[in-house]
Amino acid sequence: MENGEPILEVSGLCKSFGPVEALRGVDLTLHAGEVLAVVGDNGAGKSTLIKHLSGVYRRDAGEIRMAGRPVNFSTPRDAREAGVETIYQDLALADDLSVGANIFLGREPSRRLLGILPFVDNRMIAKQTRDLLERIKSRIPSEARTVARLSGGQRQAVAIARAIYWQAKVVLMDEPTAALAVMERERVIMHARELAAHGAGVIYIGHNLTEILKVADRILVMLQGRSVHVTRSSETTQEKLIKYMTGFSDSEKAA
């Protein structure tokens, strides 16, 4: 899993908003096929980091590399075209469109009528959507005509299905279970592991440390805009993570 060149590297990432330093030199590496969880208290810089990786923000300093090559995303579209898919807490789905239309939104397959007039190939969309939902063992009801009718967990499944179908290299999951019931949280964890099993590198932002220890291969702790600790999930505990998240580990070292 960690053999070979990282699929994503961040070095010395910095970002300020006026006098506020949101990121103060963040470093991370992500390998294909792993889930890297990023944890930290409110204001640690987790969401700001995600917005840089997804093309929403432009960095002040530092470097982002994919497969060893520097990248500079100007827009979320740039990030998506490079293979970075983002699954936000609010999901950014088009409520009035169907599941299939959301999966293929902006990238709809087409064919030509009488070999001349192009039109959206809805039959292909429907078939590919059915196959994909079966593949991820989704329980989305076939009668749901729009995603507005779906539960939070089902909407997450749509966003995850989109990332799998388009063979995302990096998937950013920003608080994916924050508004979900317990059973739906378990399903999202399963989907995150499935994304990694398909070869994607997954960055998973969360607060629930029990959930984080279950889903992640490695964990990066952020504090006040910095990356302060990286560990394998199997080699840490909630208590140790909380010490790094609060800066208590530094005070112990100083003593």
N, C-alpha and C positions, 0 to 999 in steps of 0.2 A: 504493500500500500504506500509506503514512504520511500520506495526505491525509485531512483531516477530523478529527473528534474521536476521541481514543483510546477503545477499547472498555473499557480498564481503566487506572486511574491509582492509584498508591500514593504518598502524600506523608508524609514524616516518621514512618514506622512504627517504633514502639518497643515492646519487650517485655523484661521482666526476670523471672527466676526466682530469687527471693531476692536475693542480692547479685550474681548473674550477669546482666549485660546482654547478652541474646542478639541483640537488634536495637537499633540506636542511631541511628535516623533514616534508614530506607531509602526511597528514591524510585525509582519506575519508571513507564514508560508502555508500553502494549501496544496495537497497532493490529490491527484485523480483517485476517486474511489474512497475518499475519507470524509467524515463529518467533523468539522472543526467548530466547536461551540465558542462563542464570544460572550463573556459575562462581565458584569460590572454594575455598580450602583447607578441610579439616575444621574445623568450628567457626566458619566464616564467617557462618553464619546462614541458609543456603539452605533447609534443611528447615523451619526455624521460619517463614520467610517463606511457604512453601507451605502450612503448616498454618494460617496466618492467612487466606490467600486461599481455602482450602477449608472454613473454618468450624470447624476443630478448636480453635484458640486464639482468645482474645479479646485484642485489643491494649490496651496501656497508654496509648498516645498515637498520634496520627497519623490519617490518613484514607484510606479506600479508596473509590473511585468507579467505577461501571460506567456507560458511556455518559453520563458527566457527572453522575450522581446518586450521592450518598453511600449506601453500603451498610454494614450492620452484621450480619454473619452470626453467629448464635448457635449454629448446629449445621451439620454437613455437609449436612443436608437443605435448610437455608436456601440454602446455596451452590448446590446442585444445582438447586433450583427457580429460581434466578436465572440459570441457564445455565452454571454452572461445573462441569466434570467433572474429576476427578482420577484419574490413572493412576499408582499407586504402584509402587515396585519389587516389593513383595509382591502387588500387583494386587488384593487384596481381592475375589477372585472366590469364588463358592460352588462348591467342588470337586465336590459331589455332584449338582449340577444340570447340565443340558445347556447348550450354547452359547446357544441361543435363550432359555432360561429366565434365563440370566445377563444377556443384553442387555436383556430386558424386566423384570428383577427389580424388584418394587415398582411397576411401571407396566404390568401385564399387560392386553392388550386383552380385552374380554369380549363375549359376546353372550348372548341369552336363549333358553332352551329353551322352545318353545311360546309364546314371547313373554312368559314369566313368570319362570322360574328363571334367574338369571345364572350363567354359567360361563366359565372361561378359554378363549379362542379359540385353541386349540393349532394349528389348521390355519393361521391367519393368522400366528402366531409362526413356524412352520416355513417358510412361504413368504417372509416378510419377511427371515428369517435367511439363507436361501439367496440371495436377491437381493442382500442386503447384503454377504455374503462374496464373492460374485462381483464385486461392484462394487469391493472393495478388493483383489481378486486374492489372496485368502487361500487357503492350501493345507491348511486344516483338513479332515481326513478325514471323510466323511459317516457313517462307522460309529462315530465317537466319541460315546458316549452321555453322557459327563460331561467337564467341563473338566479333571478330575484326570488324564485320560489324555493331555493335550496337552503339547507342549513349551513352554518359556518363551516363545519367539517367537510360537507360536500363541495362547498365553494373552494376550500383548500385543495380538494382532490382535482378540481378543474384546473387550477393554477399549476399543480404538480404534473398533471397529465400533459399540459402544454410544454412544460420544461422537458419532460421525457421525450415527447414526440419530436421536438425540434433539436434533440440531442445536445442540450446545453452542456458546456464544458464546466461552467461554474454556476451554482444556484445559491442565491442569497435568500435566506428565510428569516425575515425580521419579525420576531415575536409571533410565530405562526399559530400558537395555541392560546394566546392571551384571552380570547373571548369564547373559548370552546368548552363544552362539557367534557367530563373525564373520559368517556369512551371515544369521543372524537379526538381528544388529545392523543390517545394511544394510536389511533389510526394515522395521524399526522406523523408521529414518530416512526411508524412503520414505513410511511411514504418517504420520509427523509432517508432512511436506511436503504430503501429501494433505489432512490436516485443515486446514491453512492455505489450501489451494486451494479448500476448501469454505467458506471465509469465517471460520473460527474464528481467534482469537488464541491462539497456543500458547506457553506458557512451558516451556522444556526445561532441566531441571537435569542436569548431567553433569560428569564429571571428565576424560573423554577429549577432549583439545583438538583432535585431528585430526577426530574425530567432530563436535565442536561447530562447527568452522569449516565443515564440510560441510553441516550441517543448518540452521544459524541465519542469519537475515537480519541481526540485531543481537545483540550480546553485552553483558551487564551483569556486571561484576566486583564481587564482594563481598569485604570484608576486615574481620574482627573486628566483624561486625554492622552494617556500613555499606555503602552502594553507593558505590563509589569511581571507577568508570570505565564509560562506555558507548561502544561503537564499532560501526560496521558491520563485518561479517565480512570484507568485501572490502578493508577498510582496515587490517587488523591481521595479526599473526602469533602463533604460539605463544609466541615469545620475549617479545613485548610483553605478552601476557596474563599470562604467568608473573611478570613484573616487578610488575604491578599486584596480582596475587594474593598476592604475598609482601611487598608494601610497599616493594620495592626502588626503584620509580619515585619514591616520596616522598623517599628518601634521596638520589637523584640530583638532585632539584630543590633540596634543602637544600644540597647541595654547590655 
